[in-house]
Amino acid sequence: RLQRWARTYHRQVKGSFSEVYGECYAGLVALRRLDTAMAKHHWERALFAASERSGRHSHAARLASGLLGKLHYQLGELDRAEEELEESLRIGQRAGVVDFMVPVYESLAFIRAGRGDREGAELLLEQGEQAGRTLSLTRLWTRMSTVRARLGLPVARPVLPDDATARDRRFFSEEMTRLDLALAMDALPVPDEGTLVTRARNLIDLDERQGNRFQAMRDRLLLVGAFEVRGARGRAERTLREVLVDSAGSGFNQLLRDSGPVVLPLVERLTENSAGTVDPAPGPSVPPVDAGEPDNGDRGIHPLSQREREILALVDAGRTNREIADNLFLGINTVKWYLRNLYRALGVTSRRDCVRRARDLGELPEGPVHPRRNHAQATG
C-alpha cells in the first residue's frame, strides 16, 4: 500500500531514480510474496522509465536490469538472465543497495558454475565479498560465503567485526544458519550442529513472519538437504513438498535445479510421482562437448547465445577484448570469460579458429558483420 501511495510522488520528481527505485522496491515486495507476474510488471516499468529518461545503459536502467535478471534466472531463462545481470554488474559498488547487489553476484555465480566455469564463479564471489566489506553491507559479504559453500568452493567461516551493530549481528546470525545448512549438505562439520535444525526452523519462521515466502522456499530447500544427509528421509520429503507447491505456483524451478546433488534426486523422485516433472539440467547455453560425434558432425555443440554470437562477430572484425567490452557494455573480464568458454565448447585454441569453427557450424554469417581489422592487432 505504501508503494502505491508513493508512486504518484515518485513520478513528480525530476529524473528517473525516484520512480525507478519505487518500482524496484514494489517488485521486491511482489517477489517476496511469490507474485511473479507483478514483480515482472514493476521491474519492466522500472527499466522502461529509466531507459526513456536516462538511457538504456544508465545507472538506473542497470539497477532494474539486475532485478529482472534475478527473476529470469529463477524462471530458468538463463541466457536472458545472464545478459541482464552482466549489464547490472557494470555498476559495481556504485549500486550501494544490498537488495540490488546480492542477486547480481549470487545469480551470476550460479550461472558461471553451471557452465563449468568455477574459476569465474569464484572470482565473482570475491568481488561481491569485497564490495560488501567496503560498503559495510553485512548481508552481501556473508551471503557470498553461503554461495561458496553451495557451489562446493572453498569457504572460510566469516568473522563479524567487534563494532558491528545489533542489526548487522542479526543479519550475520541468519546467514550463518544458511551457511551451516549448506556445509551440512556436504557432510562437513558445523558449529552447534545439535541446534542446526532448530535454528533452521526459526529462520524459516522468521521468513514467514516477514512475508518473505521466496526466501522461506530457499531456506526450506537447505533444510531438506540437512534432513537428507542425516537420514531423516520422511522429514526431508515433507519439507520438500512445501517447496514444490510454491515452486509450481510461482514458476521458480531454477532453485530446484540448483538444490545440489543431495536434494536433486529427491526432487526428481517426488516430481515423478506427482503431476509434473522438473528438468534437472542447469541449462548452460554451451554445454560440455563430450557426448560423442553426432551424425551432423557438430560434436554435440548446442546453438550459441545471442551474446556469444555478438562477441564472435566482433572477434571476426579483429576487435580487441577491450573494444569488445566497450562496444557491448561488458567488463573486460566478462569478455575473456566468454571467449574461454567458447574456446572450450568449440574445441579451439585461437580467436581465428574460434570464428572459423562457429562459421562452419552456421553460427556466424559468411560475410563480416563489422568492418574487419587485422586479427594480429586484437590481443587485449
C-alpha positions, 0 to 999 in steps of 0.5 A, a space after each residue: 500500500 505504501 508503494 502505491 501511495 508513493 508512486 504518484 510522488 515518485 513520478 513528480 520528481 525530476 529524473 528517473 531514480 525516484 520512480 525507478 527505485 519505487 518500482 524496484 522496491 514494489 517488485 521486491 515486495 511482489 517477489 517476496 510474496 511469490 507474485 511473479 507476474 507483478 514483480 515482472 510488471 514493476 521491474 519492466 516499468 522500472 527499466 522502461 522509465 529509466 531507459 526513456 529518461 536516462 538511457 538504456 545503459 544508465 545507472 538506473 536502467 542497470 539497477 532494474 536490469 539486475 532485478 529482472 535478471 534475478 527473476 529470469 534466472 529463477 524462471 530458468 531463462 538463463 541466457 536472458 538472465 545472464 545478459 541482464 545481470 552482466 549489464 547490472 554488474 557494470 555498476 559495481 559498488 556504485 549500486 550501494 543497495 544490498 537488495 540490488 547487489 546480492 542477486 547480481 553476484 549470487 545469480 551470476 555465480 550460479 550461472 558461471 558454475 553451471 557452465 563449468 566455469 568455477 574459476 569465474 564463479 569464484 572470482 565473482 564471489 570475491 568481488 561481491 565479498 569485497 564490495 560488501 566489506 567496503 560498503 559495510 553491507 553485512 548481508 552481501 559479504 556473508 551471503 557470498 560465503 553461503 554461495 561458496 559453500 553451495 557451489 562446493 568452493 572453498 569457504 572460510 567461516 566469516 568473522 563479524 567485526 567487534 563494532 558491528 551493530 545489533 542489526 548487522 549481528 542479526 543479519 550475520 546470525 541468519 546467514 550463518 544458519 544458511 551457511 551451516 545448512 549448506 556445509 551440512 549438505 556436504 557432510 562437513 562439520 558445523 558449529 552447534 550442529 545439535 541446534 542446526 535444525 532448530 535454528 533452521 526452523 526459526 529462520 524459516 519462521 522468521 521468513 514467514 513472519 516477514 512475508 518473505 515466502 521466496 526466501 522461506 522456499 530457499 531456506 526450506 530447500 537447505 533444510 531438506 538437504 540437512 534432513 537428507 544427509 542425516 537420514 531423516 528421509 520422511 522429514 526431508 520429503 515433507 519439507 520438500 513438498 512445501 517447496 514444490 507447491 510454491 515452486 509450481 505456483 510461482 514458476 521458480 524451478 531454477 532453485 530446484 535445479 540448483 538444490 545440489 546433488 543431495 536434494 536433486 534426486 529427491 526432487 526428481 523422485 517426488 516430481 515423478 510421482 506427482 503431476 509434473 516433472 522438473 528438468 534437472 539440467 542447469 541449462 548452460 547455453 554451451 554445454 560440455 562437448 563430450 557426448 560423442 560425434 553426432 551424425 551432423 558432425 557438430 560434436 554435440 555443440 548446442 546453438 550459441 547465445 545471442 551474446 556469444 554470437 555478438 562477441 564472435 562477430 566482433 572477434 571476426 572484425 579483429 576487435 580487441 577484448 577491450 573494444 569488445 567490452 566497450 562496444 557491448 557494455 561488458 567488463 573486460 573480464 566478462 569478455 575473456 570469460 566468454 571467449 574461454 568458454 567458447 574456446 572450450 565448447 568449440 574445441 579451439 585454441 585461437 580467436 581465428 579458429 574460434 570464428 572459423 569453427 562457429 562459421 562452419 557450424 552456421 553460427 556466424 554469417 559468411 560475410 563480416 558483420 563489422 568492418 574487419 581489422 587485422 586479427 594480429 592487432 586484437 590481443 587485449 
